[in-house]
Amino acid sequence: MSAKNPLLFSSTPTMILFFFFPLLINCQCNRNPVIFIFGDSNSDTGAYYSGLGLMFGVPNGRTYFNQPSGRLCDGRLLIDLLCESLNTSYLTPYLEPMDPDFRNGVNFAFSGAATQPRYKPFSLDVQILQFLRFRARSPELFSKGYKDFVDEDAFKDAIHIIDIGQNDLAGSFEYLSYEQVIKNISSFIKEINYAMQNIYQHGGRNFWIHNTGPLGCLPQKLATFDKKGSDFDQHGCLKALNDAAKQFNDQLRLLCEELRPELKNSTIVYVDMFSIKYDLIANATTYGFESSLMACCGYGGQPYNYNPNITCSRAGYNVCEKGSKYISWDGVHYTEAANAVVASKILSTNYSTPQIKFDYFCNN
């Protein structure tokens, strides 16, 4: 079940050492790691294709898979790299009908997903309902000899990753004022609370919670929002959108703090994705990137190469020669090269509260 070799990466030798040295040494498991992840397109490894039959076309997947892989990226996503760090296979989407292998967990993330509205495919609460069905059926099937599922003991030690909220904020800004968006954040957090409580009630004890990144630094937002000079921060990002992301993150951090004593015998790790990604953008050249706010794949050229009518893979798009020099792949999602930096930062534990290694759940 080992993952593909993470050294097969198109970058300079110096950057290979930076990107993957931490990935190779940080994590070791003394039992099979089981991971369940809930989220959106930042973590979707094929659910959109499996569920709707719609594949994200070329040039998606060109860097690593050499073909579209169901991911909105030129290569691997963050969750792929985290799986590699544990030397386990990439997670199979829950909706995958073709010979699925769930021995190391399930990917419930779905492109376009948000915390709200409820009961809309595939919002966070629907992903939790899917998890609960899997939770009920998998041990039963395992006991009957279906070995590509998770047994009862493995559920007790599994880690549950939640990485969602970006679409809630982004969607809200399309029709609400800043003040209204801020007012709505508490309702997004309530849905994450509901998800965590539900997982806990069904035996989950390990939680890995990602906050949301700097929304105001996405080329899509920079290219499409009405703006004036005073709306930008020193790194060219939209202050209002980033401030909203920070407000969301503050409330998510407080939720984690409140739940630690409430959810007895659980471990809740809060990961500051905003700081990781903002540092990457602010210091892009230090990490070997030439463009911090321009999409590799899109249309329009400088400064953002993003046009909502000609997005990546649509007729007329253009694509950069080396995605390893860009942070943004398509204006919304990161390149594999940027994901690799983010993964190494997560594995360092420097952005986690408490500072626990990612492999703690498969070693305790």
N, C-alpha and C positions, 0 to 999 in steps of 0.2 A: 504493500500500500504506500510505498514511498513516493514522494512527489518528484517531479522532473528536476533535473539539475539546475539550481538557481544561478550557476555561473554562466549559463548560456544566455548572455545578456549583451546587447549591442551598445557598448559605451566604451569610453577610454579605460585603460588599465587602472588609472588612478581612481576613477569613479566606481569601477567594479569593486575595488577594495573598500571604498567608503560604503557603498550600498549593501554589500553582501557579507562582509566580514562579521558584522554584528548578527546577521541572520543565521550564520553558520555556527556560532559559538554560544548564543544566549540560551537556547532552549533544548532540553532533553527530557524525555518522558520515560517513566518506568512502567507505564501501561498504555494501552491504546487510547489516544485522546479522542474525546467525543465533543463536538462543537455544534451548537445550534445558533444560527445568526438570523436576526430580524432586521429588515431595513429596506432600502430603496436601490436605485440603480448604481450607487457607489459600491454595492455588495452583490448585485444580481449577477450570478454566474451562468445564467441560461434559463431562468424561470419565465421570462417574457416570451422567449421562443417556445419553450415547452408548453406554456399555458395558452398562448394565442397563435402560435405557429408563425410568428413574424420574427425573422432574423434581422439583427442589425448588420447591414451589409458592409462590403469593403469600403474603406480600408481598415475597418475595425479588425483587430486581431493580427495585424500584419507583423508586429514586432516579435512575438513569441510563438503564437500558434500557427502563424503563416496562413491564416484563413479566419473568417468570422467565427467567433466562439460563443456568441450569446452575451458578450460583455461589451459595454460602452467604453472602450479603451483600445489603445493600439496593442495591448498585451495583457499582462496580469493585473488584477485588482489587488487592493490591500488585503482582503481576506485570503486570496491565493498565496500571497507572500507570508502571511501569518501561518497558514497551513504548512508551507514549506519549512518554516522555522521549527515546526514540530515533527518534521519528516513524515507528514501524513498527506494523503491524497487531497486533491481539491474537492470541496464539498459539492455534493449532488443536489440540484434543486428539488424541492419537494414535489413539484409538478412533472418531473422527468418520467416519461412512461417507458423508455427504452432501457431495460435491464439496469435499473438504478442500484447503486451501492451505497447504503446508508450506514455502513459499519462505523464510520468516523463522524457521523452526525448528519445534519440536514441544513440546507440553505433555504430559508423561507423568504428571503429578500426578493422584492419585485420592483422592477423599474417603474417610476412614477408614484410609488407608494408614499403615504404620509400617515400621520397619526389619526387624521380625520378626513372625511366623515366616517363614522362607524358603518360596518356591514357593507362597505363598498370594496369590491375586489381591487387591489389587495392591500387594504389599509392594515395598520398594525394589529388591530383587534382581529381581523380575519386571519392574519398570519399566526396569531396566538391560537385561534380556533383550529387551524391546521396542525399546529404543534400538539394541541391537546388530543386530537384524533391520533396522531402518530404516537404520542405518549401512551395512549391506551392500547393500541394495536400492536406496536412493535415488539414488546416482550412476549406477547401471545404468539406472534408469528415466529419469533426466535425459538420459543420452546417447542414449536412444531417442526423445527429443522430448517427454517429459512434463515440462513446465516448472514445475509446481507442487511440485517437489521440490528438494532441496539437492544441489548438485554437489560433486565431490571437493574442489575448492579451498576452497569455503565451509566444509566440515567442519573444515579445518585452523585456521580463524580463529574458529570458533564458541565461545560461552561456555556453560558447563554450570553451572546453578544447582541447588544442593541445599538444600532447606528442609524438613526432616523431623526427627522425634524427639518432638514434642508428644504424639502418640498412644501412643508407647511408654511415656512417663512416666505419662501419665494412666491408661492401662490397667493399668499395674503397681500403681498406688496403690489400685485397686479390690479387690485380693486379697493384696497383700504389705505387709509392714511397711516403715517408712522405711529401715531398715538393709538389708532385702532389695532394695528398689528401687535403692539406691545401689550395691549389689553387682552388679546387673544392667547398670548403665550401660555398662560396658566392652564388653559384648556388642553393644549398640546402635552404639557407635563402630566396632567391628570391621566392621559391615555398611556403614557409610559409607566406611570405608577400602577395603573390597572394591569398592564402587561407583566410587570415584575411581580406584583402580588399574586397573579394567576399562576405564573411559573412556580413561585415559591409554594403555593398551596398544593401543587402537584409534584412536590419533591425537589424542585430545583434549588440549589444552594450556592451556586457560583455565577456571579453576574459581572460582565465586563461592559461598561457603559461608555460609549463615545459621545462627546458633545459635538456640536455642529461647527463646521469650518467658517472661514471668512467669506460670507455670501457676497459681500461688496467687492471682492477681488475677482469674481468670475467674469471672464470676457463677455459672456452672454448678458449679464446685468449691466456691465459697463457700456456695452454697445446699444442697449435698448432702452435704458432709463433716461428720462429727461433730467438734465443735470446742468450745473454751472460750476465755475471754478472753485467756489467755496465748499462744494459738496465732496471734494476729494481729500484724502489724507496725504501724508508725505510720500506714500508709496504708490499713489495713483488709484487707490481703492475708494469706493463709496462709503462715506462714514456712517450714514444712516442705516444702511443694510448691515454693516458690521456691528454697529451698536445694538441692533435688534438681535443679531446672533449672540452677542455677549449677554444680553438680557435673558435669552433662552438658556444659555449655558449656566448662568448664575442660578436660575431656578432649578435646572437639572442637577447641579452640584448640591443644592440644598436638599433636593429630594433624596439623593443618595445618602447624605448625612442623616436625614431623618429615618431612613429605612434601615440603616445599619443596626441600631439597637432594637428596632421593631421586628425585623426578620431574623429571629434567633438562629445561631449557628450558620449564618450565611456569610459569604465574602462578596463585597460589592466594590469593584474597582472602577473609579471614574477617570477617564482618560481625556486630557485636554487637547483635542484635535485642533481647536482654533489656534492655540499657540504654536503647535507644530507646523501647521500650514501657513500661518502668517509669517513665521520666521523664514520659511522656505521662500515665500514671495519677496519678503523684504531683503533677503540675502541671496537672491537667486544666483548671482555670478559666483558666489562662494561655493555653491553646490554644483557648479559646472553648467548652469543653464544660461542661455543667451536671452530668452524671452520669458518674462514672468507673467504678463497680462495679455498675451496674444495666443490665440488658439492655433495649434498645429494644423488642424483639419477644419475647414470652414470656407468662408468667402468674404472678400472685401479688403484684404491686405491690412496694412497698418491703420490704426494702432491695435485693433483687437481681432481682426480676421473673423468676424462673426456677423452673419446676416440671418435673421430668423426665417427668411424665405429660401435660403440656400444653405442649409446646415450640412454637417459632415455626412457623407454618403449619398446626399441628394444630387440630382443632376446639376452640374456646373460647379461643384465644390473643388477646392484646391487643397493640397496636403503638403506639408513640409517634408523635406528630404530626411531629416534626422529628428525623430520625436524625442530622442534623448536630450535635445537642447531646449525642449519646451516643457513647461509645467502643465499647461492646459492642453488636453487632447482635442476636445471639440467645443470648447467654450463653457462647458459645465463640468466635465469629468477630467480627472488627471491622467497624464501619461503614465505608462509603466515606470518610467524613470523617476517621476515624482512620487509615485506610490512606493517605490523602493526606499526613498529617503524617509517618507512618513513611517513605513514599517520599521526601519532601523531606529527611529526616534521612539516609537512605541516600545520596542523591545529593550530600550535602554532603561526603562522604568522612570526616567526623569520627569515624565509628564503624567504619571499615574498617582492617584491618591486612593489608598495607600500605595507605597512603592513596592509592588509585588510583581515578580516576573510572570510573563504570560504563561509559562508552563506550570504554574503552581498547581493547577487543577488536575494535572495528570501525574503528579508526584506525591501529593499529600497522602 
